[in-house]
Amino acid sequence: MGPLHIASTVKTPEIVFQAEDQRLVLSGRSIPENAVDFYRPVLDWAQSIGSDFKLTVQVQLEYFNTSSSKCLLDLFKRLEQSDALEVQWYFDADDEDMLEAGEDYDHIVNVPFKFVEIDPEA
Amino acid sequence: MDIRKRNDSDSCCSMISTDTCPVFSPSKGRWMGLATFDGKPSTSNLDTLLKHLEEVVVQRMEDRRVFRAVIECVQNLERHADPLRTAHFKLMGRSLNGEPRFKIRSLNPVQKGDVSQVERWIQQYTSLQELTVASMDDGALDWRILYRQCLDSGSRTPRGGAGLGWVSLAKAAVTPPQIRIIHAANGPKLFFSVEMACTR
């Protein structure tokens, strides 16, 4: 599994694969005009994952546009091939829309989702 | 580019608000202009607009649902507007029975070559809406089901979700968004209007 690190910008998230604990973390906001171009290296990276690879995907996004939402679905679908995959979907306790977005992916893809509530006061 | 914040008398004010009052006060339920944009829908102009709107909506209202709608609407200007002609965008607010409401409205010239594609998406959106309404026992539209269908469909464009943005707006809106092509004398324009309630 190769390294992956994309630095954040004001419109795109930081995406990093932490090899030591086999964790792919997406954090920040994802509102690029061209999400397909932005996520292409991530999807290419995901293509190389073997079916026996254990991976945790942590999604800690504040905002994402609909163009990004399609790309996130592509990512989850590519990772479905991994038998030992879990998506940890973070959402602020007062952000029901973000929780709902995670539930929508959970409904569509065959990947276990764990919902992690963040206390905004913490 | 012209970004204006308007006061109660709707006269032109400074670009960025400096007062510490709520974005809009209980004002007999009338819509008040909060920000207006008239300019070329370039990336730099729309980035400036989005930054300004984030300040108006999020930093002062702490409401992510409305700002998510704002993001989609502003980015739709870049996706669907003729880059050489002026696009119009307006954010309005009002207090309805003590609850804040926002209205986002845009009118932008569409490139003639894009009109048929946009009309197809509007037709698709309308058809899906009608089909979903017909399928519900109580006649109510479950936008979430429709959203999931659109999200999982293979349809997409390089820069957009092929209509998914409109459905996501409809899912979160008070009433379904109004979308239509206006065939004006000086060229086709896309009219869009959506009303949002805050999540809290």
Chai-1 contact restraints between the chains, C-beta under 6 A:
chainA,res_idxA,chainB,res_idxB,connection_type,confidence,min_distance_angstrom,max_distance_angstrom,comment,restraint_id
A,I31,B,I71,contact,1.0,0.0,6.0,A-B,restraint_1
A,E33,B,R159,contact,1.0,0.0,6.0,A-B,restraint_2
A,N34,B,R159,contact,1.0,0.0,6.0,A-B,restraint_3
A,V36,B,P158,contact,1.0,0.0,6.0,A-B,restraint_4
A,N65,B,I71,contact,1.0,0.0,6.0,A-B,restraint_5
A,T66,B,G161,contact,1.0,0.0,6.0,A-B,restraint_6
A,T66,B,L164,contact,1.0,0.0,6.0,A-B,restraint_7
A,T66,B,G165,contact,1.0,0.0,6.0,A-B,restraint_8
A,T66,B,S168,contact,1.0,0.0,6.0,A-B,restraint_9
A,S67,B,G160,contact,1.0,0.0,6.0,A-B,restraint_10
A,S67,B,G161,contact,1.0,0.0,6.0,A-B,restraint_11
A,K70,B,R156,contact,1.0,0.0,6.0,A-B,restraint_12
A,K70,B,G161,contact,1.0,0.0,6.0,A-B,restraint_13
A,D95,B,R64,contact,1.0,0.0,6.0,A-B,restraint_14
A,D97,B,R65,contact,1.0,0.0,6.0,A-B,restraint_15
A,D104,B,R148,contact,1.0,0.0,6.0,A-B,restraint_16
A,I108,B,D152,contact,1.0,0.0,6.0,A-B,restraint_17
